[in-house]
Amino acid sequence: MASRRNQRSRALGTRTALTCSALFLAAACGVPEVDISTDALAGNWSSSGGASVQFEPDGTFTASGLDRTDITSHCTQLGESARGTWAFADDSSSTSEVRADHGWHADATFEGVPCALDVVVYGDPASPVVCFTMDVFSECDVQDHFRHAPE
């Protein structure tokens, strides 16, 4: 009887340790990046604050409402609408002419505005979040999250 109780106690202790380890790793590592394809990124993404961005498979984007987001703290000259280009960062290539077809972060530049930001994809792979940021390793404010808009 005591042996069974010890086995259950050890099993519970092991499960508790594994759960705590998983929680610690999630907290220490932040929100996971999501590797996404060009086709999956393409489309309309919108924020809870009413901003939207349309990523095209050809590496261009159009956006509206970015002036109402925290992005303007980095890109002060953004207006109500913006256009630009994006490309997944190809960390494996030493040349900038290679364009990756998937990734978890992309470089974005705005037409007519001296500003370049990263576009980061993270969260749940089934429903990822996109945000513009200066630091690919920091989370965006929830108002600056863009989610894929239903078509």
C-alpha positions as CSV (number, residue, x, y, z in Angstrom):
1,M,0.0,0.0,0.0
2,A,2.8,2.4,0.9
3,S,4.6,1.6,-2.3
4,R,1.5,2.6,-4.4
5,R,1.2,5.8,-2.5
6,N,4.9,6.6,-3.1
7,Q,4.5,5.8,-6.8
8,R,1.5,8.2,-7.0
9,S,3.3,10.8,-5.1
10,R,6.3,10.6,-7.4
11,A,4.1,10.7,-10.5
12,L,2.3,13.8,-9.1
13,G,5.7,15.4,-8.3
14,T,7.0,14.7,-11.8
15,R,3.8,16.2,-13.4
16,T,4.0,19.2,-11.2
17,A,7.7,19.8,-12.0
18,L,7.0,19.4,-15.8
19,T,4.1,21.8,-15.6
20,C,6.2,24.4,-13.7
21,S,9.1,24.0,-16.1
22,A,6.7,24.6,-19.1
23,L,5.2,27.6,-17.5
24,F,8.7,29.0,-16.6
25,L,9.9,28.5,-20.2
26,A,6.8,30.2,-21.6
27,A,7.2,33.2,-19.3
28,A,11.0,33.4,-19.9
29,C,10.8,33.0,-23.7
30,G,7.8,35.2,-24.4
31,V,5.2,34.6,-27.0
32,P,6.3,32.1,-29.7
33,E,7.1,33.3,-33.2
34,V,5.0,31.8,-36.0
35,D,6.7,30.8,-39.3
36,I,4.2,31.9,-42.0
37,S,4.3,31.6,-45.8
38,T,3.9,34.5,-48.2
39,D,0.5,33.3,-49.2
40,A,-0.7,33.0,-45.6
41,L,0.5,36.6,-44.8
42,A,-1.1,38.0,-48.0
43,G,-4.5,39.5,-47.3
44,N,-6.1,42.1,-45.1
45,W,-5.1,42.4,-41.4
46,S,-6.9,44.7,-39.0
47,S,-6.3,46.0,-35.5
48,S,-8.8,46.5,-32.7
49,G,-8.1,50.3,-33.0
50,G,-9.4,50.3,-36.6
51,A,-6.1,50.3,-38.5
52,S,-5.6,47.9,-41.3
53,V,-2.9,46.6,-43.6
54,Q,-3.2,44.7,-46.9
55,F,-0.1,42.6,-47.6
56,E,0.3,41.5,-51.2
57,P,2.2,38.4,-52.3
58,D,4.4,40.6,-54.5
59,G,6.0,42.2,-51.5
60,T,3.9,45.4,-51.4
61,F,1.5,46.6,-48.8
62,T,-1.1,49.4,-48.3
63,A,-2.3,50.5,-44.9
64,S,-4.7,52.9,-43.3
65,G,-5.1,54.1,-39.8
66,L,-1.5,53.6,-38.8
67,D,-1.4,57.1,-37.6
68,R,-3.7,56.0,-34.7
69,T,-1.2,53.3,-33.5
70,D,2.0,53.3,-31.5
71,I,3.8,52.9,-34.8
72,T,3.9,56.7,-35.1
73,S,6.3,56.8,-32.1
74,H,8.8,55.2,-34.5
75,C,7.6,56.7,-37.8
76,T,6.4,60.2,-36.9
77,Q,5.6,61.2,-40.5
78,L,3.0,58.5,-41.2
79,G,-0.4,59.8,-42.3
80,E,-3.8,58.2,-42.4
81,S,-2.7,56.0,-45.3
82,A,0.6,54.5,-46.3
83,R,2.2,52.3,-48.9
84,G,5.4,50.3,-48.8
85,T,7.2,47.1,-49.4
86,W,7.9,44.1,-47.3
87,A,10.1,41.0,-47.5
88,F,10.7,38.2,-45.2
89,A,14.2,38.5,-43.6
90,D,16.4,35.8,-45.1
91,D,18.7,35.1,-42.2
92,S,20.4,32.3,-44.1
93,S,21.6,34.4,-47.1
94,S,24.4,36.9,-47.2
95,T,22.9,38.8,-50.1
96,S,19.9,41.1,-49.9
97,E,18.7,40.0,-53.3
98,V,17.4,36.7,-52.1
99,R,13.7,36.8,-51.1
100,A,12.5,34.2,-48.6
101,D,9.0,32.7,-49.2
102,H,8.3,32.3,-45.4
103,G,9.4,33.5,-42.0
104,W,8.4,34.9,-38.7
105,H,9.6,38.5,-39.4
106,A,9.8,40.7,-42.4
107,D,11.4,44.0,-43.2
108,A,9.0,46.8,-44.1
109,T,9.7,50.2,-45.6
110,F,7.3,53.0,-46.2
111,E,7.1,55.0,-49.5
112,G,8.0,58.7,-49.0
113,V,8.6,58.3,-45.3
114,P,12.1,57.8,-43.8
115,C,11.1,54.8,-41.7
116,A,11.8,51.1,-41.7
117,L,10.2,48.7,-39.3
118,D,10.0,44.9,-38.8
119,V,6.8,43.0,-39.2
120,V,6.6,40.3,-36.7
121,V,4.3,37.2,-36.7
122,Y,3.7,35.5,-33.4
123,G,1.2,33.8,-31.1
124,D,-1.1,30.9,-32.0
125,P,-0.2,29.4,-35.4
126,A,-3.9,28.8,-36.1
127,S,-4.6,32.5,-35.5
128,P,-1.4,34.5,-35.6
129,V,-0.9,38.1,-34.7
130,V,1.1,40.6,-36.9
131,C,2.6,43.8,-35.6
132,F,5.0,46.5,-36.8
133,T,7.9,47.0,-34.4
134,M,11.5,48.3,-34.0
135,D,12.5,45.2,-31.9
136,V,11.6,41.8,-33.2
137,F,12.0,40.3,-29.7
138,S,9.5,42.5,-27.9
139,E,5.8,42.1,-27.9
140,C,3.5,44.8,-29.4
141,D,0.9,46.6,-27.5
142,V,-2.4,44.8,-27.8
143,Q,-4.0,47.8,-29.7
144,D,-1.2,47.4,-32.3
145,H,-1.9,43.7,-33.0
146,F,-3.2,43.0,-36.5
147,R,-5.3,39.9,-37.0
148,H,-6.3,38.3,-40.3
149,A,-9.6,40.0,-41.3
150,P,-12.3,37.7,-42.7
151,E,-12.9,38.2,-46.4
